[in-house]
Amino acid sequence: MSIRFTQSCPTCGRRVQIRASLVGYNVVCQHCSAEFVANSDGESGSSAPKSPENVLNVEPILADPLMARVEAALKRAADQSSPV
């Protein structure tokens, strides 16, 4: 399960669901095929995309407290189900 957020496409204005791991990267709108930088704060980005080597081993930012609780519950469930 991946964490996702929605962002408006700066070209067509439609809402696009984006994986949180793609924040800072160029993404393509599935509605109009416009390319833009994914920003979890909802702003349409004009800054240069991040390079993959700069974002490896970085935890996604959990801005929503509910999502943080869900992630913690999933981690606990995975830890309990794994054999010792």
Gaussian input, Z-matrix of N, CA and C with variables (Angstrom, degrees):
# hf/3-21g

backbone

0 1
 N
 C     1     B1
 C     2     B2     1     A1
 N     3     B3     2     A2     1     D1
 C     4     B4     3     A3     2     D2
 C     5     B5     4     A4     3     D3
 N     6     B6     5     A5     4     D4
 C     7     B7     6     A6     5     D5
 C     8     B8     7     A7     6     D6
 N     9     B9     8     A8     7     D7
 C    10    B10     9     A9     8     D8
 C    11    B11    10    A10     9     D9
 N    12    B12    11    A11    10    D10
 C    13    B13    12    A12    11    D11
 C    14    B14    13    A13    12    D12
 N    15    B15    14    A14    13    D13
 C    16    B16    15    A15    14    D14
 C    17    B17    16    A16    15    D15
 N    18    B18    17    A17    16    D16
 C    19    B19    18    A18    17    D17
 C    20    B20    19    A19    18    D18
 N    21    B21    20    A20    19    D19
 C    22    B22    21    A21    20    D20
 C    23    B23    22    A22    21    D21
 N    24    B24    23    A23    22    D22
 C    25    B25    24    A24    23    D23
 C    26    B26    25    A25    24    D24
 N    27    B27    26    A26    25    D25
 C    28    B28    27    A27    26    D26
 C    29    B29    28    A28    27    D27
 N    30    B30    29    A29    28    D28
 C    31    B31    30    A30    29    D29
 C    32    B32    31    A31    30    D30
 N    33    B33    32    A32    31    D31
 C    34    B34    33    A33    32    D32
 C    35    B35    34    A34    33    D33
 N    36    B36    35    A35    34    D34
 C    37    B37    36    A36    35    D35
 C    38    B38    37    A37    36    D36
 N    39    B39    38    A38    37    D37
 C    40    B40    39    A39    38    D38
 C    41    B41    40    A40    39    D39
 N    42    B42    41    A41    40    D40
 C    43    B43    42    A42    41    D41
 C    44    B44    43    A43    42    D42
 N    45    B45    44    A44    43    D43
 C    46    B46    45    A45    44    D44
 C    47    B47    46    A46    45    D45
 N    48    B48    47    A47    46    D46
 C    49    B49    48    A48    47    D47
 C    50    B50    49    A49    48    D48
 N    51    B51    50    A50    49    D49
 C    52    B52    51    A51    50    D50
 C    53    B53    52    A52    51    D51
 N    54    B54    53    A53    52    D52
 C    55    B55    54    A54    53    D53
 C    56    B56    55    A55    54    D54
 N    57    B57    56    A56    55    D55
 C    58    B58    57    A57    56    D56
 C    59    B59    58    A58    57    D57
 N    60    B60    59    A59    58    D58
 C    61    B61    60    A60    59    D59
 C    62    B62    61    A61    60    D60
 N    63    B63    62    A62    61    D61
 C    64    B64    63    A63    62    D62
 C    65    B65    64    A64    63    D63
 N    66    B66    65    A65    64    D64
 C    67    B67    66    A66    65    D65
 C    68    B68    67    A67    66    D66
 N    69    B69    68    A68    67    D67
 C    70    B70    69    A69    68    D68
 C    71    B71    70    A70    69    D69
 N    72    B72    71    A71    70    D70
 C    73    B73    72    A72    71    D71
 C    74    B74    73    A73    72    D72
 N    75    B75    74    A74    73    D73
 C    76    B76    75    A75    74    D74
 C    77    B77    76    A76    75    D75
 N    78    B78    77    A77    76    D76
 C    79    B79    78    A78    77    D77
 C    80    B80    79    A79    78    D78
 N    81    B81    80    A80    79    D79
 C    82    B82    81    A81    80    D80
 C    83    B83    82    A82    81    D81
 N    84    B84    83    A83    82    D82
 C    85    B85    84    A84    83    D83
 C    86    B86    85    A85    84    D84
 N    87    B87    86    A86    85    D85
 C    88    B88    87    A87    86    D86
 C    89    B89    88    A88    87    D87
 N    90    B90    89    A89    88    D88
 C    91    B91    90    A90    89    D89
 C    92    B92    91    A91    90    D90
 N    93    B93    92    A92    91    D91
 C    94    B94    93    A93    92    D92
 C    95    B95    94    A94    93    D93
 N    96    B96    95    A95    94    D94
 C    97    B97    96    A96    95    D95
 C    98    B98    97    A97    96    D96
 N    99    B99    98    A98    97    D97
 C   100   B100    99    A99    98    D98
 C   101   B101   100   A100    99    D99
 N   102   B102   101   A101   100   D100
 C   103   B103   102   A102   101   D101
 C   104   B104   103   A103   102   D102
 N   105   B105   104   A104   103   D103
 C   106   B106   105   A105   104   D104
 C   107   B107   106   A106   105   D105
 N   108   B108   107   A107   106   D106
 C   109   B109   108   A108   107   D107
 C   110   B110   109   A109   108   D108
 N   111   B111   110   A110   109   D109
 C   112   B112   111   A111   110   D110
 C   113   B113   112   A112   111   D111
 N   114   B114   113   A113   112   D112
 C   115   B115   114   A114   113   D113
 C   116   B116   115   A115   114   D114
 N   117   B117   116   A116   115   D115
 C   118   B118   117   A117   116   D116
 C   119   B119   118   A118   117   D117
 N   120   B120   119   A119   118   D118
 C   121   B121   120   A120   119   D119
 C   122   B122   121   A121   120   D120
 N   123   B123   122   A122   121   D121
 C   124   B124   123   A123   122   D122
 C   125   B125   124   A124   123   D123
 N   126   B126   125   A125   124   D124
 C   127   B127   126   A126   125   D125
 C   128   B128   127   A127   126   D126
 N   129   B129   128   A128   127   D127
 C   130   B130   129   A129   128   D128
 C   131   B131   130   A130   129   D129
 N   132   B132   131   A131   130   D130
 C   133   B133   132   A132   131   D131
 C   134   B134   133   A133   132   D132
 N   135   B135   134   A134   133   D133
 C   136   B136   135   A135   134   D134
 C   137   B137   136   A136   135   D135
 N   138   B138   137   A137   136   D136
 C   139   B139   138   A138   137   D137
 C   140   B140   139   A139   138   D138
 N   141   B141   140   A140   139   D139
 C   142   B142   141   A141   140   D140
 C   143   B143   142   A142   141   D141
 N   144   B144   143   A143   142   D142
 C   145   B145   144   A144   143   D143
 C   146   B146   145   A145   144   D144
 N   147   B147   146   A146   145   D145
 C   148   B148   147   A147   146   D146
 C   149   B149   148   A148   147   D147
 N   150   B150   149   A149   148   D148
 C   151   B151   150   A150   149   D149
 C   152   B152   151   A151   150   D150
 N   153   B153   152   A152   151   D151
 C   154   B154   153   A153   152   D152
 C   155   B155   154   A154   153   D153
 N   156   B156   155   A155   154   D154
 C   157   B157   156   A156   155   D155
 C   158   B158   157   A157   156   D156
 N   159   B159   158   A158   157   D157
 C   160   B160   159   A159   158   D158
 C   161   B161   160   A160   159   D159
 N   162   B162   161   A161   160   D160
 C   163   B163   162   A162   161   D161
 C   164   B164   163   A163   162   D162
 N   165   B165   164   A164   163   D163
 C   166   B166   165   A165   164   D164
 C   167   B167   166   A166   165   D165
 N   168   B168   167   A167   166   D166
 C   169   B169   168   A168   167   D167
 C   170   B170   169   A169   168   D168
 N   171   B171   170   A170   169   D169
 C   172   B172   171   A171   170   D170
 C   173   B173   172   A172   171   D171
 N   174   B174   173   A173   172   D172
 C   175   B175   174   A174   173   D173
 C   176   B176   175   A175   174   D174
 N   177   B177   176   A176   175   D175
 C   178   B178   177   A177   176   D176
 C   179   B179   178   A178   177   D177
 N   180   B180   179   A179   178   D178
 C   181   B181   180   A180   179   D179
 C   182   B182   181   A181   180   D180
 N   183   B183   182   A182   181   D181
 C   184   B184   183   A183   182   D182
 C   185   B185   184   A184   183   D183
 N   186   B186   185   A185   184   D184
 C   187   B187   186   A186   185   D185
 C   188   B188   187   A187   186   D186
 N   189   B189   188   A188   187   D187
 C   190   B190   189   A189   188   D188
 C   191   B191   190   A190   189   D189
 N   192   B192   191   A191   190   D190
 C   193   B193   192   A192   191   D191
 C   194   B194   193   A193   192   D192
 N   195   B195   194   A194   193   D193
 C   196   B196   195   A195   194   D194
 C   197   B197   196   A196   195   D195
 N   198   B198   197   A197   196   D196
 C   199   B199   198   A198   197   D197
 C   200   B200   199   A199   198   D198
 N   201   B201   200   A200   199   D199
 C   202   B202   201   A201   200   D200
 C   203   B203   202   A202   201   D201
 N   204   B204   203   A203   202   D202
 C   205   B205   204   A204   203   D203
 C   206   B206   205   A205   204   D204
 N   207   B207   206   A206   205   D205
 C   208   B208   207   A207   206   D206
 C   209   B209   208   A208   207   D207
 N   210   B210   209   A209   208   D208
 C   211   B211   210   A210   209   D209
 C   212   B212   211   A211   210   D210
 N   213   B213   212   A212   211   D211
 C   214   B214   213   A213   212   D212
 C   215   B215   214   A214   213   D213
 N   216   B216   215   A215   214   D214
 C   217   B217   216   A216   215   D215
 C   218   B218   217   A217   216   D216
 N   219   B219   218   A218   217   D217
 C   220   B220   219   A219   218   D218
 C   221   B221   220   A220   219   D219
 N   222   B222   221   A221   220   D220
 C   223   B223   222   A222   221   D221
 C   224   B224   223   A223   222   D222
 N   225   B225   224   A224   223   D223
 C   226   B226   225   A225   224   D224
 C   227   B227   226   A226   225   D225
 N   228   B228   227   A227   226   D226
 C   229   B229   228   A228   227   D227
 C   230   B230   229   A229   228   D228
 N   231   B231   230   A230   229   D229
 C   232   B232   231   A231   230   D230
 C   233   B233   232   A232   231   D231
 N   234   B234   233   A233   232   D232
 C   235   B235   234   A234   233   D233
 C   236   B236   235   A235   234   D234
 N   237   B237   236   A236   235   D235
 C   238   B238   237   A237   236   D236
 C   239   B239   238   A238   237   D237
 N   240   B240   239   A239   238   D238
 C   241   B241   240   A240   239   D239
 C   242   B242   241   A241   240   D240
 N   243   B243   242   A242   241   D241
 C   244   B244   243   A243   242   D242
 C   245   B245   244   A244   243   D243
 N   246   B246   245   A245   244   D244
 C   247   B247   246   A246   245   D245
 C   248   B248   247   A247   246   D246
 N   249   B249   248   A248   247   D247
 C   250   B250   249   A249   248   D248
 C   251   B251   250   A250   249   D249

   B1=1.4513
   B2=1.5187
   B3=1.3092
   B4=1.4568
   B5=1.5234
   B6=1.2999
   B7=1.4550
   B8=1.5171
   B9=1.3228
   B10=1.4619
   B11=1.5234
   B12=1.3148
   B13=1.4540
   B14=1.5222
   B15=1.3224
   B16=1.4602
   B17=1.5187
   B18=1.3083
   B19=1.4625
   B20=1.5151
   B21=1.3119
   B22=1.4635
   B23=1.5186
   B24=1.3144
   B25=1.4590
   B26=1.5270
   B27=1.3364
   B28=1.4652
   B29=1.5246
   B30=1.3275
   B31=1.4568
   B32=1.5295
   B33=1.3448
   B34=1.4675
   B35=1.5295
   B36=1.3301
   B37=1.4555
   B38=1.5178
   B39=1.3216
   B40=1.4617
   B41=1.5150
   B42=1.3385
   B43=1.4568
   B44=1.5268
   B45=1.3291
   B46=1.4521
   B47=1.5229
   B48=1.3410
   B49=1.4523
   B50=1.5167
   B51=1.3489
   B52=1.4614
   B53=1.5218
   B54=1.3331
   B55=1.4665
   B56=1.5185
   B57=1.3319
   B58=1.4616
   B59=1.5288
   B60=1.3085
   B61=1.4643
   B62=1.5277
   B63=1.3327
   B64=1.4634
   B65=1.5240
   B66=1.3321
   B67=1.4694
   B68=1.5255
   B69=1.3231
   B70=1.4573
   B71=1.5179
   B72=1.3252
   B73=1.4582
   B74=1.5276
   B75=1.3180
   B76=1.4560
   B77=1.5193
   B78=1.3265
   B79=1.4607
   B80=1.5220
   B81=1.3336
   B82=1.4588
   B83=1.5226
   B84=1.3171
   B85=1.4640
   B86=1.5266
   B87=1.3362
   B88=1.4582
   B89=1.5247
   B90=1.3342
   B91=1.4584
   B92=1.5336
   B93=1.3523
   B94=1.4716
   B95=1.5341
   B96=1.3353
   B97=1.4681
   B98=1.5237
   B99=1.3401
   B100=1.4631
   B101=1.5278
   B102=1.3168
   B103=1.4649
   B104=1.5207
   B105=1.3629
   B106=1.4553
   B107=1.5151
   B108=1.3270
   B109=1.4608
   B110=1.5223
   B111=1.3248
   B112=1.4636
   B113=1.5259
   B114=1.3352
   B115=1.4678
   B116=1.5111
   B117=1.3338
   B118=1.4654
   B119=1.5132
   B120=1.3295
   B121=1.4621
   B122=1.5206
   B123=1.3323
   B124=1.4557
   B125=1.5178
   B126=1.3298
   B127=1.4593
   B128=1.5131
   B129=1.3167
   B130=1.4580
   B131=1.5173
   B132=1.3115
   B133=1.4627
   B134=1.4981
   B135=1.3265
   B136=1.4479
   B137=1.5219
   B138=1.3431
   B139=1.4573
   B140=1.5222
   B141=1.3083
   B142=1.4562
   B143=1.5198
   B144=1.3322
   B145=1.4541
   B146=1.5201
   B147=1.3247
   B148=1.4663
   B149=1.5167
   B150=1.2993
   B151=1.4478
   B152=1.5234
   B153=1.3271
   B154=1.4607
   B155=1.5222
   B156=1.3238
   B157=1.4610
   B158=1.5259
   B159=1.3363
   B160=1.4591
   B161=1.5171
   B162=1.3345
   B163=1.4547
   B164=1.5281
   B165=1.3061
   B166=1.4568
   B167=1.5217
   B168=1.3250
   B169=1.4633
   B170=1.5227
   B171=1.3104
   B172=1.4570
   B173=1.5126
   B174=1.3434
   B175=1.4556
   B176=1.5234
   B177=1.3346
   B178=1.4619
   B179=1.5256
   B180=1.3123
   B181=1.4539
   B182=1.5193
   B183=1.3320
   B184=1.4520
   B185=1.5190
   B186=1.3168
   B187=1.4539
   B188=1.5214
   B189=1.3126
   B190=1.4503
   B191=1.5302
   B192=1.3439
   B193=1.4664
   B194=1.5252
   B195=1.3295
   B196=1.4539
   B197=1.5253
   B198=1.3359
   B199=1.4661
   B200=1.5250
   B201=1.3184
   B202=1.4603
   B203=1.5271
   B204=1.3327
   B205=1.4662
   B206=1.5202
   B207=1.3222
   B208=1.4602
   B209=1.5215
   B210=1.3253
   B211=1.4643
   B212=1.5291
   B213=1.3324
   B214=1.4691
   B215=1.5258
   B216=1.3363
   B217=1.4644
   B218=1.5241
   B219=1.3235
   B220=1.4590
   B221=1.5211
   B222=1.3196
   B223=1.4629
   B224=1.5207
   B225=1.3577
   B226=1.4767
   B227=1.5279
   B228=1.3180
   B229=1.4631
   B230=1.5250
   B231=1.3078
   B232=1.4633
   B233=1.5275
   B234=1.3309
   B235=1.4634
   B236=1.5180
   B237=1.3293
   B238=1.4604
   B239=1.5133
   B240=1.3166
   B241=1.4586
   B242=1.5249
   B243=1.3250
   B244=1.4599
   B245=1.5345
   B246=1.3392
   B247=1.4634
   B248=1.5211
   B249=1.3188
   B250=1.4617
   B251=1.4861
   A1=108.38
   A2=116.26
   A3=119.18
   A4=109.85
   A5=115.08
   A6=121.31
   A7=107.75
   A8=115.86
   A9=121.47
   A10=109.91
   A11=115.22
   A12=121.93
   A13=106.92
   A14=116.38
   A15=119.35
   A16=109.54
   A17=114.92
   A18=122.40
   A19=107.83
   A20=116.78
   A21=120.79
   A22=110.08
   A23=115.69
   A24=120.46
   A25=107.95
   A26=118.37
   A27=120.08
   A28=113.14
   A29=118.29
   A30=121.43
   A31=112.13
   A32=117.12
   A33=119.60
   A34=113.31
   A35=117.93
   A36=121.33
   A37=115.14
   A38=118.55
   A39=121.34
   A40=109.64
   A41=116.40
   A42=121.79
   A43=109.45
   A44=116.05
   A45=122.80
   A46=107.93
   A47=117.67
   A48=120.87
   A49=108.70
   A50=115.64
   A51=121.63
   A52=108.89
   A53=117.52
   A54=121.23
   A55=109.29
   A56=116.63
   A57=121.56
   A58=111.46
   A59=117.83
   A60=120.60
   A61=112.16
   A62=117.98
   A63=121.54
   A64=113.00
   A65=118.49
   A66=120.92
   A67=108.71
   A68=116.24
   A69=121.75
   A70=113.88
   A71=117.55
   A72=121.55
   A73=110.39
   A74=116.61
   A75=121.02
   A76=108.86
   A77=116.15
   A78=122.35
   A79=107.61
   A80=116.17
   A81=121.29
   A82=108.53
   A83=116.71
   A84=122.61
   A85=108.83
   A86=116.57
   A87=119.01
   A88=112.38
   A89=117.41
   A90=121.14
   A91=111.90
   A92=117.15
   A93=120.16
   A94=113.05
   A95=117.23
   A96=123.59
   A97=113.91
   A98=117.95
   A99=120.55
   A100=109.14
   A101=116.21
   A102=121.77
   A103=108.75
   A104=116.10
   A105=121.50
   A106=109.58
   A107=116.89
   A108=122.24
   A109=108.98
   A110=117.36
   A111=122.53
   A112=109.93
   A113=115.86
   A114=122.82
   A115=108.54
   A116=117.80
   A117=120.67
   A118=112.70
   A119=118.95
   A120=120.49
   A121=111.67
   A122=117.36
   A123=121.31
   A124=114.96
   A125=118.88
   A126=120.68
   A127=109.06
   A128=116.46
   A129=118.70
   A130=107.77
   A131=115.18
   A132=119.20
   A133=113.14
   A134=115.80
   A135=120.17
   A136=110.77
   A137=115.94
   A138=119.36
   A139=109.60
   A140=115.96
   A141=121.15
   A142=110.00
   A143=117.35
   A144=119.55
   A145=111.42
   A146=116.06
   A147=121.26
   A148=109.09
   A149=116.27
   A150=120.01
   A151=108.33
   A152=118.98
   A153=121.34
   A154=113.69
   A155=118.61
   A156=119.75
   A157=112.24
   A158=118.31
   A159=120.82
   A160=113.44
   A161=118.64
   A162=120.17
   A163=113.78
   A164=118.83
   A165=120.67
   A166=110.34
   A167=115.72
   A168=123.54
   A169=113.05
   A170=117.30
   A171=121.50
   A172=108.13
   A173=117.14
   A174=121.69
   A175=109.50
   A176=118.22
   A177=119.21
   A178=110.70
   A179=115.72
   A180=120.53
   A181=108.18
   A182=116.32
   A183=121.00
   A184=108.64
   A185=116.51
   A186=121.18
   A187=111.37
   A188=117.23
   A189=121.64
   A190=109.32
   A191=118.62
   A192=120.47
   A193=112.96
   A194=117.70
   A195=120.47
   A196=110.59
   A197=117.00
   A198=120.12
   A199=111.09
   A200=117.47
   A201=120.84
   A202=110.12
   A203=116.68
   A204=120.44
   A205=111.04
   A206=117.29
   A207=121.15
   A208=110.39
   A209=116.79
   A210=120.52
   A211=111.11
   A212=117.35
   A213=121.26
   A214=110.51
   A215=117.61
   A216=121.19
   A217=110.95
   A218=117.39
   A219=120.56
   A220=111.81
   A221=116.80
   A222=120.70
   A223=110.79
   A224=115.87
   A225=119.14
   A226=110.88
   A227=117.49
   A228=121.32
   A229=110.77
   A230=117.10
   A231=120.39
   A232=111.00
   A233=116.63
   A234=120.32
   A235=111.37
   A236=118.04
   A237=121.93
   A238=111.94
   A239=118.05
   A240=120.73
   A241=113.21
   A242=118.00
   A243=120.21
   A244=109.80
   A245=117.31
   A246=120.52
   A247=111.62
   A248=115.96
   A249=121.60
   A250=111.44
   D1=128.88
   D2=179.63
   D3=-110.61
   D4=149.93
   D5=177.60
   D6=-80.63
   D7=134.97
   D8=-178.79
   D9=-128.97
   D10=158.34
   D11=172.89
   D12=-139.55
   D13=166.15
   D14=177.87
   D15=-111.84
   D16=147.11
   D17=178.95
   D18=-143.58
   D19=143.15
   D20=176.45
   D21=-77.49
   D22=135.78
   D23=174.76
   D24=-68.61
   D25=129.67
   D26=-179.36
   D27=-68.13
   D28=-16.35
   D29=-178.90
   D30=-90.77
   D31=-53.92
   D32=-175.21
   D33=-103.53
   D34=-14.39
   D35=177.78
   D36=82.86
   D37=-3.58
   D38=179.85
   D39=-74.40
   D40=151.44
   D41=179.38
   D42=-78.93
   D43=134.41
   D44=-178.48
   D45=-122.27
   D46=130.49
   D47=174.81
   D48=-85.06
   D49=130.09
   D50=-175.01
   D51=-130.00
   D52=137.13
   D53=174.47
   D54=-66.35
   D55=138.91
   D56=-178.43
   D57=-61.20
   D58=-27.45
   D59=-179.96
   D60=-68.31
   D61=-11.01
   D62=-179.01
   D63=-98.15
   D64=6.06
   D65=178.31
   D66=-58.51
   D67=128.91
   D68=179.98
   D69=92.67
   D70=-8.25
   D71=179.58
   D72=-100.63
   D73=158.68
   D74=171.65
   D75=-70.76
   D76=132.91
   D77=174.74
   D78=-127.10
   D79=164.43
   D80=-178.51
   D81=-118.28
   D82=131.26
   D83=177.02
   D84=-67.46
   D85=127.83
   D86=-179.81
   D87=-75.73
   D88=-9.01
   D89=-179.69
   D90=-90.57
   D91=-46.82
   D92=-174.31
   D93=-120.52
   D94=-2.12
   D95=179.16
   D96=68.11
   D97=17.01
   D98=176.13
   D99=-74.70
   D100=146.44
   D101=178.91
   D102=-103.01
   D103=134.99
   D104=178.35
   D105=-152.82
   D106=166.72
   D107=-179.04
   D108=-88.28
   D109=128.61
   D110=179.94
   D111=-73.49
   D112=128.78
   D113=177.67
   D114=-131.17
   D115=124.37
   D116=-177.45
   D117=-70.98
   D118=-15.92
   D119=179.03
   D120=-84.86
   D121=1.23
   D122=175.07
   D123=87.81
   D124=-6.49
   D125=179.00
   D126=-78.42
   D127=144.58
   D128=175.23
   D129=-78.52
   D130=124.06
   D131=-171.66
   D132=-90.32
   D133=142.08
   D134=174.04
   D135=-119.24
   D136=0.53
   D137=179.87
   D138=-76.43
   D139=163.31
   D140=-179.65
   D141=-67.45
   D142=143.01
   D143=179.38
   D144=-67.89
   D145=155.43
   D146=178.69
   D147=-74.31
   D148=150.42
   D149=174.60
   D150=-86.97
   D151=147.52
   D152=-176.02
   D153=-57.22
   D154=-35.63
   D155=-178.02
   D156=-68.21
   D157=-18.77
   D158=179.15
   D159=-85.01
   D160=-12.87
   D161=-175.56
   D162=-118.79
   D163=5.24
   D164=178.45
   D165=-65.47
   D166=144.97
   D167=179.05
   D168=60.60
   D169=31.35
   D170=177.18
   D171=-108.68
   D172=127.27
   D173=177.13
   D174=-71.47
   D175=141.06
   D176=176.10
   D177=-65.63
   D178=146.82
   D179=179.30
   D180=-78.23
   D181=126.72
   D182=179.40
   D183=-101.29
   D184=91.92
   D185=-177.42
   D186=-75.08
   D187=-27.52
   D188=-177.52
   D189=-93.87
   D190=119.35
   D191=180.00
   D192=-58.53
   D193=-33.27
   D194=177.83
   D195=-62.89
   D196=-43.35
   D197=178.69
   D198=-64.17
   D199=-35.28
   D200=177.03
   D201=-63.04
   D202=-41.21
   D203=178.26
   D204=-66.85
   D205=-39.26
   D206=178.06
   D207=-63.20
   D208=-45.45
   D209=178.83
   D210=-61.03
   D211=-41.83
   D212=178.78
   D213=-63.53
   D214=-41.88
   D215=178.96
   D216=-64.97
   D217=-41.46
   D218=177.53
   D219=-63.47
   D220=-39.60
   D221=178.14
   D222=-64.49
   D223=-44.30
   D224=178.30
   D225=-61.55
   D226=-42.26
   D227=179.78
   D228=-63.95
   D229=-40.21
   D230=178.50
   D231=-66.89
   D232=-39.50
   D233=178.78
   D234=-65.92
   D235=-37.77
   D236=-179.15
   D237=-72.93
   D238=-31.17
   D239=-177.13
   D240=-83.98
   D241=-16.59
   D242=-179.78
   D243=-78.50
   D244=137.21
   D245=179.89
   D246=-66.92
   D247=146.07
   D248=-177.90
   D249=-86.85

